[in-house]
Amino acid sequence: KVPGSTYSFSAWLLERADSVVIMAYRNKALGGNGIIATAKSIILEAATLKKKAVIAVDTLPSLEADYTTFYSSNSSLMESELKQVKESLSPYPSYVGIAVHDYVRWVELLNANR
């Protein structure tokens, strides 16, 4: 919440930006702690405010927890999870795609399956 109000910080930020990147750093699409659940409330706010949102995922090692990154995954698992994200969130006009952090590690994951 914005201090002194009942207004969400994410809606406040969305009103001031053309678009946002939601760092939904998880390695599963589904579940209460998955990418979709992590991002959906902001996707809905962005749709209401006619703003755009990109969902970001991570491929680098994490000091937080293994579930926050695709680092230990293979590219086919990552692609499958991201396909579920796209299928679930594409109906919302605010959803404009997925960003992957870090490009070099993502390419390593892709090349490991060749």
C-alpha positions as CSV (number, residue, x, y, z in Angstrom):
1,K,0.0,0.0,0.0
2,V,1.0,3.6,-0.6
3,P,1.8,5.1,2.9
4,G,-1.3,6.8,4.4
5,S,-3.7,5.2,1.9
6,T,-5.4,2.0,0.8
7,Y,-4.0,2.4,-2.7
8,S,-1.6,-0.3,-3.9
9,F,1.9,0.7,-4.7
10,S,1.8,-1.2,-7.9
11,A,-1.2,0.7,-9.2
12,W,0.5,4.0,-8.1
13,L,3.6,3.0,-10.1
14,L,1.6,1.9,-13.1
15,E,-0.1,5.2,-13.3
16,R,3.3,6.9,-13.6
17,A,4.8,4.5,-16.2
18,D,4.0,3.5,-19.7
19,S,4.8,-0.1,-18.9
20,V,6.4,-2.2,-16.2
21,V,8.5,-5.4,-15.9
22,I,7.3,-7.8,-13.3
23,M,10.2,-9.7,-11.8
24,A,8.3,-12.9,-11.3
25,Y,11.4,-14.8,-10.6
26,R,10.1,-18.4,-10.2
27,N,10.9,-21.6,-12.0
28,K,7.3,-22.9,-12.2
29,A,4.3,-21.4,-14.0
30,L,1.6,-22.8,-11.8
31,G,0.9,-23.0,-8.1
32,G,0.5,-20.4,-5.4
33,N,4.1,-19.4,-5.6
34,G,4.5,-19.7,-9.3
35,I,5.1,-17.2,-12.0
36,I,1.4,-16.7,-12.9
37,A,0.3,-16.2,-9.3
38,T,3.2,-13.9,-8.6
39,A,2.4,-11.7,-11.6
40,K,-1.3,-11.9,-12.0
41,S,-2.5,-9.2,-9.6
42,I,-0.2,-6.6,-11.3
43,I,-1.3,-7.9,-14.8
44,L,-4.9,-7.2,-13.7
45,E,-4.1,-3.8,-12.4
46,A,-2.2,-3.0,-15.6
47,A,-5.1,-4.1,-17.7
48,T,-7.5,-1.8,-15.7
49,L,-5.1,1.1,-16.1
50,K,-4.5,0.3,-19.8
51,K,-0.8,-0.2,-19.2
52,K,1.6,-2.9,-20.5
53,A,3.5,-5.4,-18.4
54,V,6.3,-7.8,-19.2
55,I,6.9,-10.9,-17.1
56,A,10.6,-11.4,-16.2
57,V,12.2,-14.7,-15.2
58,D,15.8,-15.5,-14.2
59,T,18.4,-18.0,-15.4
60,L,21.3,-17.0,-13.2
61,P,22.2,-18.7,-9.9
62,S,20.3,-17.3,-6.9
63,L,21.3,-16.8,-3.3
64,E,17.6,-16.5,-2.4
65,A,16.3,-20.0,-3.3
66,D,16.4,-22.5,-6.2
67,Y,12.8,-21.9,-7.0
68,T,13.5,-18.3,-8.1
69,T,15.6,-19.2,-11.1
70,F,15.7,-21.6,-14.1
71,Y,19.5,-21.9,-13.5
72,S,19.4,-25.7,-12.8
73,S,16.6,-26.4,-15.3
74,N,17.0,-27.5,-18.9
75,S,15.7,-25.4,-21.7
76,S,12.8,-27.7,-22.6
77,L,11.5,-27.5,-19.0
78,M,11.9,-23.7,-19.1
79,E,10.1,-23.5,-22.4
80,S,7.3,-25.6,-21.1
81,E,6.8,-23.4,-18.1
82,L,7.0,-20.2,-20.1
83,K,4.4,-21.6,-22.6
84,Q,2.0,-22.1,-19.7
85,V,2.6,-18.5,-18.6
86,K,2.0,-17.2,-22.1
87,E,-1.2,-19.3,-22.5
88,S,-2.6,-18.1,-19.1
89,L,-1.7,-14.4,-19.4
90,S,-2.2,-13.8,-23.1
91,P,-5.9,-13.1,-22.8
92,Y,-5.1,-10.0,-20.7
93,P,-4.4,-6.9,-22.9
94,S,-1.7,-5.7,-20.5
95,Y,0.5,-8.8,-21.0
96,V,3.1,-8.2,-23.7
97,G,5.5,-11.0,-23.2
98,I,8.4,-12.5,-21.3
99,A,11.9,-11.1,-20.5
100,V,14.7,-13.5,-19.7
101,H,17.5,-12.4,-17.4
102,D,20.4,-13.3,-18.2
103,Y,20.8,-13.6,-22.0
104,V,24.2,-15.4,-21.8
105,R,22.9,-18.0,-19.4
106,W,19.7,-18.5,-21.4
107,V,21.8,-19.2,-24.5
108,E,23.9,-21.7,-22.5
109,L,20.7,-23.5,-21.4
110,L,19.5,-23.6,-25.1
111,N,22.9,-24.9,-26.3
112,A,23.1,-27.6,-23.6
113,N,20.1,-29.4,-25.2
114,R,21.6,-29.5,-28.7
